[in-house]
Amino acid sequence: MALPQQQLLLCQSFRVNGEPKGLCHKQTNGFLSYIEEEIIDRGLDIQVTATGCLKQCEAGPIMVLQPDNRWFKTINTTAAIDRVLDGIETGVPPDELLLNP
């Protein structure tokens, strides 16, 4: 199996003991499957991974695109996810969602 070109990390607020706490997991329920379906529909070569706390709670929910190291903030709607994926396709990330412009 080939390695994906990119990886999207979606904060799910998991802590050391495995329990989700904080903002991100509460506002991203169902987003993992939505992102995966959109990636397949768009024909993108991206792996999606749920993560532990990314320690950016004040800007959450957070999504990170690797290896570009682009951090996206307030990913709390499917419209925000679509904007990020549109930006990946076009190579122009949505500036208003970038945590690290």
Secondary structure, 3 states (H helix, E strand, C coil): CCCCCEEEEEEEEECCCCCECCCHHHHCCCHHHHHHHHHHHHCCCEEEEEEECCCCHHHCCCEEEECCCEEECCCCCHHHHHHHHHHHHHCCCCHHHECCC
